[in-house]
């Protein structure tokens, strides 16, 4: 499968997973939470020989991922599910991630989801998550539903967006070994309008 995936940060994660698998003789098993869409990132890991599993809450996103599988002749094993309560045994996967998904919940739900990701991750396995920061231009917009939590319009739907402070970012995965962290602010011009996005990407080892 010769495809360039738009989530370029996942190539960094793939590189680190490959190193970790060799160093600790880990199986190449990976879980994506928020796995659907018309170009599911699990396709990247599948092309490198990973046994893939995905959890997706949205039926429409699952349908889009099915179309990708049919077009490219792959089976990514994406099923309907909720990352706040994963239907897997403890230490089931060598690698887990949730990219551009986990911040679409309240902070309590984010904490629940991270606890579940930790639970199903094998010792010495790697986890990737990304979170919105206060530098994002969306911070403070929409209807406030909690501390740094706002209901905002996304493709016509009202979706929760949670934003994390620098202090919270330092604490959220402090019980795991930090492998890589990047605070990333991007400015994009779309149809003549500028947009600023700010994320913190975290890769940690159990």
Secondary structure, DSSP 4 states (H G I P E B T S, - for coil): -----S-THHHHHHHHHHHHHHHHT---EEEEES--STT-THHHHHTTT-EEEEEES-HHHHHHHHHHHHHHT----EEE--TTS--S-TT-EEEEEE-SSTTSS-HHHHHHHHHHHHHHEEEEEEEEEEEEETTSTTTT-SEEEETTEEEEEETTEEEEEEEE-HHHHHHTTTTSEEEEEEEEEEEEEETTEEEEEEEEEEEEE-
